[in-house]
Amino acid sequence: MTSTPSAPRASTEPLDSVYDVALLDLDGTVYLSGAAIPGAPEALRKADAAGMRLAYVTNNAFRTPAAIAALLTGFGVPAAPGDVVTSAQAAARMLAERLPAGAAVLAIGGSGLRMALRERGLRPVTTAVEQPQAVVQGYSPDVGYPILAEGGLAVAAGALFVASNGDVTLPSRRGRQPGNGSMIQVIATATGVKPLVAGKPEPPLHHESVLRTGAKRPLVVGDRLDTDIEGAQRVGADSLLVLTGVTGPAEAIIAPPQQRPTYLAEDLTGLLEPHPEVTGQDGTYRCGGWTAWQDGDRLELDGAGGRIDGLRALCAAAWSGRGITAESARPAVQRLEDAAKTA
């Protein structure tokens, strides 16, 4: 595991020249609810032109890599099917390492999950009557009671239970919606069996990504602390948190040690830029025009400048101290947001 950050790291060079591969999350990082996040396509084209390989690593097991690549190219993002790595592929590799070739696997999910199983020489089925050796569940908006009941019967009969990912929620423009991590609780609760999980933050998806890209120094890029950033920490990889999806400034400030990113950026333009140093002396931390410090259990902020520099200073003050909660950080976060609105 990588060392726990006590402050966001500086980089005198743009990140696209420091790391050979960007392992990019999709939902909340590149697009949201079927629309590209503003500025993301242009930033990714520039990173690609600078020589950084782009790999799209998603916990979503619903779509096939070809469908995801087509969606990305429609946004103007450079992508081919081989650049996409899904939790379905990682789950299929896990199963193939544990089951004989041609084994029946009850698949609960979309076409991306079934295709990944076939690519690994496994046989997707839909009923417990076919005596599957495993049940694998991935997100699909079409999952209903009948297939969950079949999966529950198979797991109760001794089938191995694997989940593509454990995301409890999915980001959307309407808010957070139930994800696969919520849906797998139906079978887990009914059978008392917890699934093995392939997706972030568990290591299998990261390992699948490194194998497919040949990355020597990858940078994990995402919007979620509990999947993207924690997953990077678990395998000792550096990470970049972007504020375009699930995680906002308040969550970044109070991130537990295992979920602290290496770098912070508003969006994917953070790949193209150097990252300034956060300086600290006697418990006071400075970045850009901002100064942050901890006064008892309260976080304080003064100054002016870009929001992300203020957040870097606040994170350093919070991560280096103790006792900071969402409530005690609230005034400083509000000060930061108010300054950003008037900038």
Backbone torsions as a table, in degrees:
resi	resn	phi	psi	omega
1	MET	NA	140.4	178.4
2	THR	-68.2	157.9	179.3
3	SER	-66.4	150.7	-177.6
4	THR	-74.7	123.8	179.8
5	PRO	-66.7	137.9	172.0
6	SER	-104.1	-4.4	175.4
7	ALA	-165.6	152.2	173.6
8	PRO	-57.5	141.4	-175.5
9	ARG	-81.4	149.4	174.1
10	ALA	-91.1	156.2	172.6
11	SER	-146.6	122.1	179.6
12	THR	-76.4	-16.6	179.1
13	GLU	-111.3	151.3	174.0
14	PRO	-57.4	145.1	-176.2
15	LEU	-63.8	-27.3	179.9
16	ASP	-70.2	-10.4	174.5
17	SER	-105.1	-9.1	-179.4
18	VAL	-92.1	-34.4	-175.9
19	TYR	-114.2	145.0	-176.6
20	ASP	-84.2	-29.7	-178.2
21	VAL	-135.6	134.1	170.3
22	ALA	-98.0	119.7	176.3
23	LEU	-95.0	95.4	-167.2
24	LEU	-94.9	126.3	166.7
25	ASP	-67.2	161.1	-178.6
26	LEU	-107.9	-68.8	-177.4
27	ASP	-61.2	117.9	179.1
28	GLY	89.2	-6.9	-179.0
29	THR	-117.3	-50.6	178.2
30	VAL	-102.0	-41.3	178.1
31	TYR	-140.9	167.4	-179.9
32	LEU	-147.9	122.9	179.9
33	SER	52.2	43.6	174.4
34	GLY	80.2	5.8	178.3
35	ALA	-125.5	141.0	179.5
36	ALA	-63.9	139.7	174.1
37	ILE	-70.2	132.1	-177.1
38	PRO	-51.1	130.1	178.3
39	GLY	87.2	-16.4	-175.9
40	ALA	-65.0	-48.2	-179.4
41	PRO	-58.1	-44.3	-179.4
42	GLU	-63.6	-42.9	179.7
43	ALA	-62.0	-41.1	-178.9
44	LEU	-70.8	-36.2	175.7
45	ARG	-62.5	-40.2	179.9
46	LYS	-68.5	-40.4	178.1
47	ALA	-64.0	-40.5	177.7
48	ASP	-63.0	-43.9	179.4
49	ALA	-65.0	-27.4	179.0
50	ALA	-78.7	-5.7	176.9
51	GLY	103.7	1.6	177.7
52	MET	-81.1	128.7	175.4
53	ARG	-77.0	139.0	-179.6
54	LEU	-109.4	124.1	175.4
55	ALA	-124.2	136.1	-175.2
56	TYR	-105.4	109.8	-170.1
57	VAL	-113.4	112.2	-172.2
58	THR	-126.3	140.2	173.3
59	ASN	-75.3	-14.5	179.5
60	ASN	-73.1	120.0	-178.0
61	ALA	-100.9	8.0	-171.8
62	PHE	-75.8	-52.7	-176.1
63	ARG	-85.6	156.4	173.5
64	THR	-79.0	159.1	175.9
65	PRO	-57.1	-37.5	179.6
66	ALA	-64.7	-40.9	179.5
67	ALA	-66.6	-39.2	178.6
68	ILE	-66.6	-43.0	179.0
69	ALA	-62.2	-39.5	178.3
70	ALA	-64.2	-40.0	177.3
71	LEU	-62.2	-44.4	-178.1
72	LEU	-65.7	-45.4	-179.9
73	THR	-64.7	-30.5	174.7
74	GLY	-63.4	-25.6	175.8
75	PHE	-86.2	-6.6	-174.9
76	GLY	88.7	16.9	179.0
77	VAL	-93.0	131.9	178.3
78	PRO	-69.0	116.9	-177.5
79	ALA	-161.4	140.9	171.4
80	ALA	-126.1	160.7	-179.6
81	PRO	-52.3	-35.6	179.8
82	GLY	-70.0	-12.1	177.9
83	ASP	-87.4	-6.1	-175.2
84	VAL	-102.4	129.5	177.2
85	VAL	-124.9	123.7	-175.7
86	THR	-113.9	159.9	175.5
87	SER	-65.7	-24.4	175.1
88	ALA	-63.1	-41.7	178.7
89	GLN	-65.5	-40.7	178.5
90	ALA	-65.8	-40.1	178.5
91	ALA	-65.8	-39.6	179.4
92	ALA	-64.9	-38.1	176.8
93	ARG	-64.5	-43.0	177.7
94	MET	-56.6	-44.1	-178.9
95	LEU	-68.6	-42.6	-179.2
96	ALA	-63.6	-29.1	178.2
97	GLU	-75.6	-14.9	-175.3
98	ARG	-113.2	-15.7	-173.9
99	LEU	-121.1	156.1	175.6
100	PRO	-71.2	156.6	178.2
101	ALA	-58.3	138.6	179.0
102	GLY	82.1	3.6	-178.2
103	ALA	-63.0	144.8	177.3
104	ALA	-78.7	132.8	178.6
105	VAL	-129.9	123.4	177.3
106	LEU	-77.3	116.7	-173.9
107	ALA	-102.6	121.6	176.3
108	ILE	-111.7	103.9	-176.7
109	GLY	158.5	-156.3	-175.6
110	GLY	-100.0	-170.2	-176.0
111	SER	-65.1	-30.2	179.0
112	GLY	-62.0	-36.3	179.5
113	LEU	-70.6	-45.0	-179.9
114	ARG	-65.2	-40.6	178.5
115	MET	-63.0	-42.3	179.7
116	ALA	-61.5	-38.5	177.7
117	LEU	-64.3	-44.6	-179.7
118	ARG	-63.6	-38.0	179.3
119	GLU	-62.3	-26.1	179.2
120	ARG	-96.7	11.7	175.6
121	GLY	78.1	20.9	178.7
122	LEU	-105.3	161.0	-172.5
123	ARG	-114.8	107.8	179.6
124	PRO	-69.9	135.7	175.5
125	VAL	-132.1	172.1	-174.3
126	THR	-126.0	-1.1	-179.3
127	THR	-133.4	152.5	176.6
128	ALA	-71.3	-20.8	179.3
129	VAL	-60.4	-29.1	-179.5
130	GLU	-78.6	5.4	175.9
131	GLN	51.6	57.3	179.2
132	PRO	-64.4	146.9	177.0
133	GLN	-83.1	-13.4	179.7
134	ALA	-152.9	157.9	171.3
135	VAL	-121.8	130.4	177.6
136	VAL	-124.4	132.5	-176.8
137	GLN	-123.7	128.6	174.8
138	GLY	-130.6	164.1	-177.6
139	TYR	-64.3	137.4	167.3
140	SER	-156.5	136.0	178.2
141	PRO	-68.6	-10.8	-177.9
142	ASP	-96.9	0.9	-179.1
143	VAL	-65.1	129.1	-179.2
144	GLY	-131.6	-177.3	-174.8
145	TYR	-59.5	-44.7	-175.1
146	PRO	-55.1	-46.3	-177.8
147	ILE	-73.5	-32.2	175.6
148	LEU	-65.6	-38.4	177.7
149	ALA	-63.3	-42.0	177.8
150	GLU	-62.8	-42.1	178.6
151	GLY	-63.6	-41.7	178.0
152	GLY	-61.9	-41.1	178.3
153	LEU	-63.4	-41.6	-178.9
154	ALA	-67.2	-43.4	179.0
155	VAL	-65.1	-40.6	177.9
156	ALA	-62.4	-27.5	179.0
157	ALA	-85.0	-1.3	175.1
158	GLY	114.2	3.2	179.4
159	ALA	-68.0	143.1	174.3
160	LEU	-63.3	137.0	-178.2
161	PHE	-112.0	119.9	-179.4
162	VAL	-127.3	137.7	174.9
163	ALA	-112.5	139.1	177.9
164	SER	-63.5	-37.5	179.6
165	ASN	-161.7	166.2	-177.4
166	GLY	-117.4	23.1	179.8
167	ASP	-62.0	118.5	-179.8
168	VAL	-70.2	-32.0	-179.7
169	THR	-130.2	163.8	172.5
170	LEU	-121.9	137.2	177.1
171	PRO	-75.4	144.2	174.3
172	SER	-150.9	167.2	179.6
173	ARG	-69.5	-15.7	177.3
174	ARG	-92.3	-7.3	-177.2
175	GLY	126.3	-170.1	-179.2
176	ARG	-83.0	128.8	-178.9
177	GLN	-114.8	159.5	-178.9
178	PRO	-59.3	135.2	178.6
179	GLY	-109.4	-170.9	-176.8
180	ASN	-62.9	-31.9	179.1
181	GLY	-63.0	-28.1	174.6
182	SER	-78.5	-40.6	-176.4
183	MET	-68.0	-33.7	-178.4
184	ILE	-68.9	-14.7	179.9
185	GLN	-68.2	-20.0	177.6
186	VAL	-60.8	-54.2	-179.6
187	ILE	-71.1	-40.2	-179.5
188	ALA	-61.0	-41.3	-180.0
189	THR	-70.1	-40.4	-177.3
190	ALA	-69.3	-31.4	-173.9
191	THR	-107.8	-18.2	-173.9
192	GLY	75.7	13.4	-178.7
193	VAL	-109.1	123.1	175.3
194	LYS	-87.6	136.8	-178.2
195	PRO	-78.1	154.4	163.6
196	LEU	-72.6	140.8	-175.3
197	VAL	-115.7	130.5	-178.1
198	ALA	-91.9	-33.5	-170.8
199	GLY	-83.1	176.8	178.6
200	LYS	-56.9	138.9	10.4
201	PRO	-90.8	6.2	178.9
202	GLU	-68.2	152.5	-174.2
203	PRO	-68.4	-26.0	-172.8
204	PRO	-54.4	-41.3	-178.8
205	LEU	-67.5	-38.3	176.9
206	HIS	-63.2	-45.2	179.5
207	HIS	-61.8	-40.7	176.7
208	GLU	-59.4	-41.5	-179.0
209	SER	-65.6	-42.9	-179.8
210	VAL	-67.0	-40.7	178.2
211	LEU	-61.7	-42.3	-176.1
212	ARG	-75.2	-29.0	-176.7
213	THR	-100.7	-17.9	-175.1
214	GLY	68.6	26.0	-176.3
215	ALA	-61.1	134.4	174.7
216	LYS	-100.2	-36.9	176.7
217	ARG	-138.2	81.2	-177.3
218	PRO	-80.5	153.2	172.3
219	LEU	-119.4	119.5	177.2
220	VAL	-82.1	128.5	-176.5
221	VAL	-124.3	125.3	-179.5
222	GLY	-166.4	177.1	-175.8
223	ASP	-110.2	-1.2	-175.7
224	ARG	-118.2	131.9	176.8
225	LEU	-70.9	-39.2	-170.9
226	ASP	-81.3	-9.8	177.8
227	THR	-120.7	-67.2	-175.7
228	ASP	-62.3	-52.5	-172.8
229	ILE	-75.9	-45.2	177.0
230	GLU	-63.3	-37.7	177.4
231	GLY	-61.3	-40.7	177.4
232	ALA	-63.2	-44.7	179.9
233	GLN	-60.9	-39.0	-176.9
234	ARG	-63.0	-28.1	-178.9
235	VAL	-107.3	7.3	176.5
236	GLY	76.0	25.7	179.6
237	ALA	-100.4	151.6	174.2
238	ASP	-76.0	157.8	-174.9
239	SER	-142.7	155.4	174.5
240	LEU	-125.2	120.7	175.5
241	LEU	-93.8	127.3	174.3
242	VAL	-109.9	149.6	-171.9
243	LEU	-100.7	37.3	-175.6
244	THR	-104.5	1.1	-176.6
245	GLY	-133.8	-115.4	-172.2
246	VAL	-73.9	-45.4	-171.5
247	THR	-86.2	131.4	174.9
248	GLY	-111.6	179.5	-178.6
249	PRO	-55.0	-42.8	-177.1
250	ALA	-61.2	-42.0	180.0
251	GLU	-68.1	-37.3	178.9
252	ALA	-63.6	-40.2	-177.5
253	ILE	-62.9	-41.9	-176.4
254	ILE	-98.0	17.7	-180.0
255	ALA	-57.7	133.8	175.0
256	PRO	-67.0	161.2	-174.4
257	PRO	-51.6	-38.5	-176.1
258	GLN	-77.1	-1.4	-178.7
259	GLN	-124.4	22.8	-179.4
260	ARG	-91.9	125.9	-178.2
261	PRO	-76.4	159.4	174.8
262	THR	-72.4	-42.6	-177.8
263	TYR	-129.6	158.6	175.8
264	LEU	-126.0	142.7	174.9
265	ALA	-153.4	153.9	176.6
266	GLU	-63.6	-41.4	-175.5
267	ASP	-157.3	-165.4	-173.7
268	LEU	-71.5	-7.5	171.8
269	THR	-64.5	-15.6	175.4
270	GLY	-62.0	-17.3	175.3
271	LEU	-72.6	-24.4	-169.8
272	LEU	-97.1	-3.1	-169.4
273	GLU	-122.0	152.7	165.3
274	PRO	-65.4	159.8	178.8
275	HIS	-117.8	125.2	-173.3
276	PRO	-70.4	156.3	178.5
277	GLU	-78.5	142.3	169.0
278	VAL	-97.9	118.3	-179.5
279	THR	-97.7	144.9	-179.3
280	GLY	-135.5	139.6	176.5
281	GLN	-153.6	125.4	177.0
282	ASP	54.5	40.2	175.9
283	GLY	80.8	6.1	178.0
284	THR	-111.3	134.2	-173.3
285	TYR	-124.7	135.3	-175.6
286	ARG	-127.0	139.4	172.8
287	CYS	-151.3	128.4	-174.8
288	GLY	59.7	-129.5	179.2
289	GLY	-97.9	16.0	-174.4
290	TRP	-108.4	149.3	174.0
291	THR	-131.0	131.9	-179.8
292	ALA	-130.5	147.1	177.3
293	TRP	-156.5	166.6	178.9
294	GLN	-107.3	125.6	178.0
295	ASP	-114.5	98.0	-171.8
296	GLY	66.3	-124.5	177.0
297	ASP	-101.2	17.2	-177.6
298	ARG	-110.6	139.5	179.0
299	LEU	-96.3	134.6	-177.7
300	GLU	-120.4	151.4	-179.2
301	LEU	-144.6	137.9	177.1
302	ASP	-143.3	153.9	176.6
303	GLY	119.8	-158.3	-179.0
304	ALA	-159.7	164.1	179.2
305	GLY	137.9	-165.3	-179.9
306	GLY	-66.0	143.9	-177.1
307	ARG	-58.7	-39.6	-174.1
308	ILE	-68.2	-32.2	176.2
309	ASP	-67.4	-40.5	176.4
310	GLY	-62.6	-38.8	178.7
311	LEU	-67.1	-37.7	177.1
312	ARG	-60.7	-44.1	179.2
313	ALA	-65.1	-41.7	179.3
314	LEU	-64.5	-42.0	178.4
315	CYS	-62.2	-42.5	178.7
316	ALA	-60.8	-43.0	179.8
317	ALA	-65.1	-40.9	-178.4
318	ALA	-74.1	-44.4	-176.5
319	TRP	-68.7	-27.8	-178.7
320	SER	-86.2	-12.6	-178.8
321	GLY	-107.9	-148.5	179.2
322	ARG	-156.1	159.7	173.6
323	GLY	83.0	4.4	-179.9
324	ILE	-79.5	128.3	178.0
325	THR	-119.9	172.3	177.4
326	ALA	-58.0	-38.9	-178.2
327	GLU	-69.4	-44.6	-177.5
328	SER	-73.2	-19.8	177.2
329	ALA	-88.8	-12.8	-172.1
330	ARG	-56.4	-46.6	-179.2
331	PRO	-60.9	-39.9	179.8
332	ALA	-67.8	-40.0	177.9
333	VAL	-63.6	-42.1	178.5
334	GLN	-63.9	-39.2	176.8
335	ARG	-60.6	-41.6	179.6
336	LEU	-64.9	-45.6	-178.4
337	GLU	-67.1	-40.3	178.5
338	ASP	-62.3	-40.1	179.3
339	ALA	-66.3	-37.5	179.9
340	ALA	-64.9	-36.0	-179.0
341	LYS	-69.2	-30.0	-177.0
342	THR	-95.3	-6.3	-177.5
343	ALA	-68.0	NA	NA
